[in-house]
Amino acid sequence: MLQSVLKPDSTAADIWQTIQDLFHENKETKIIELDDELRHLSIGNQSILEYCSKVKSISDLLTNLGSPVDETNLVIYTINGLSSKYAHIALTIHDTSPFPTFLQMKSKLTLEERIMKKKQSQSLNPLIQDSPSSSTILHNVHQSHPPKP
């Protein structure tokens, strides 16, 4: 970097301007990279908490670089990256009025994930299935038949 900044007959102001230009270009490039990553991020095999943490982390980096992400867009990007198993809750969140905040959306998604895990564990172990609160009594009715000869 020093070689690209120091040029013959450069003044301190010229060197400072060159350094500033380099960092500005890197900053703009980083903003473009992070914005693209955020828009195309998908949940994959991550949990909702892991996925939302990644989304929020990228959003925070963009904010630190001077390019904050609007809350509505953050929710939309997060919903767009969900897998098809979250299609129902994604549609519900999308149709919510007023549009939810990131934290409200995260809460709804976390609850949905818990419900899906519970259903999955119940389908794997039928003994855990919900049962009625009252017991069923089988009653065998004996009919009186005369003894056979």
C-alpha positions in Angstrom: 0.0 0.0 0.0 2.8 2.3 0.8 4.2 2.0 -2.7 0.8 3.0 -4.3 0.6 6.0 -2.0 4.1 7.4 -2.2 4.9 9.0 -5.5 7.8 11.2 -6.4 7.2 14.9 -5.6 4.0 14.1 -3.6 3.0 16.5 -0.9 1.6 15.4 2.4 -1.8 16.6 1.2 -1.5 14.5 -2.0 -0.6 11.4 0.0 -3.4 12.0 2.4 -5.9 12.4 -0.5 -4.6 9.2 -2.1 -5.1 7.3 1.2 -8.6 8.7 1.6 -9.5 7.7 -1.9 -8.3 4.2 -1.4 -10.3 3.7 1.8 -13.4 5.3 0.2 -13.2 2.9 -2.8 -12.7 0.0 -0.4 -15.7 1.2 1.7 -18.0 1.5 -1.4 -16.9 -2.0 -2.6 -17.5 -3.5 0.8 -21.0 -1.9 0.9 -21.9 -3.4 -2.5 -20.6 -6.8 -1.4 -22.5 -6.8 1.9 -25.7 -5.5 0.3 -25.5 -8.2 -2.3 -24.8 -10.9 0.3 -27.8 -9.7 2.4 -30.2 -9.7 -0.5 -29.2 -13.2 -1.6 -28.7 -14.8 1.9 -30.7 -18.0 2.5 -31.4 -20.0 5.5 -30.0 -23.3 4.2 -29.6 -25.7 7.1 -29.3 -23.0 9.8 -31.8 -22.6 12.6 -33.9 -19.4 12.6 -31.8 -17.9 15.4 -28.5 -18.6 13.4 -30.0 -17.2 10.2 -31.5 -14.1 11.8 -28.2 -13.5 13.6 -26.4 -13.6 10.3 -28.9 -11.2 8.7 -28.6 -8.8 11.6 -24.8 -9.0 11.6 -24.6 -8.0 7.9 -27.2 -5.2 8.5 -25.1 -3.9 11.4 -21.9 -3.9 9.2 -23.7 -1.9 6.6 -24.9 0.6 9.2 -21.3 0.9 10.5 -20.2 1.7 6.9 -22.8 4.4 6.6 -25.3 2.5 4.6 -28.1 1.4 7.0 -30.7 -1.0 5.9 -34.4 0.1 6.2 -36.2 -2.2 8.8 -38.9 -3.1 6.2 -36.3 -4.1 3.7 -34.5 -6.1 6.4 -37.7 -8.1 7.1 -38.3 -8.6 3.4 -34.8 -9.8 2.7 -35.0 -12.2 5.7 -38.4 -13.6 4.5 -37.1 -14.0 1.0 -34.2 -16.2 2.2 -36.4 -18.7 4.0 -36.9 -22.2 2.7 -40.2 -23.5 1.5 -41.0 -25.1 4.8 -41.6 -21.6 6.1 -43.8 -20.5 3.2 -47.0 -20.3 5.4 -45.5 -18.1 8.1 -43.6 -16.0 5.5 -46.9 -15.2 3.8 -48.5 -14.5 7.2 -45.7 -12.1 8.1 -45.8 -10.4 4.7 -49.5 -9.8 5.0 -49.3 -8.4 8.6 -50.4 -4.8 9.0 -48.7 -2.9 10.2 -45.6 -4.5 8.8 -43.6 -6.2 11.6 -40.2 -5.1 12.9 -37.3 -7.4 12.5 -37.6 -8.5 16.2 -41.3 -9.2 15.8 -40.7 -11.3 12.7 -37.8 -13.1 14.4 -40.1 -14.0 17.3 -42.8 -15.4 14.9 -40.3 -17.4 13.0 -38.7 -18.8 16.2 -42.2 -19.9 17.4 -43.0 -21.5 14.0 -39.7 -23.4 14.1 -40.4 -24.7 17.6 -43.9 -25.9 16.5 -42.4 -27.6 13.5 -39.8 -29.4 15.6 -42.4 -30.5 18.1 -44.6 -31.9 15.3 -41.6 -33.7 13.7 -40.5 -35.3 17.0 -44.1 -36.4 17.6 -44.3 -38.0 14.2 -41.1 -39.9 14.9 -42.3 -41.2 18.2 -46.0 -42.1 18.1 -46.1 -42.7 21.9 -45.8 -39.0 22.4 -48.9 -38.3 20.4 -51.6 -36.2 22.0 -54.2 -38.4 23.7 -57.7 -37.5 24.9 -57.9 -36.7 28.6 -60.4 -39.4 29.3 -59.6 -43.0 29.1 -61.5 -45.3 26.9 -62.9 -48.4 28.5 -63.5 -51.4 26.4 -66.5 -53.3 27.6 -67.0 -56.8 26.5 -70.6 -57.8 26.6 -71.1 -61.5 27.3 -74.2 -63.0 25.8 -75.8 -65.9 27.6 -75.9 -68.8 25.3 -77.1 -72.2 26.4 -74.3 -74.7 26.5 -73.9 -76.7 23.4 -74.6 -80.4 23.6 
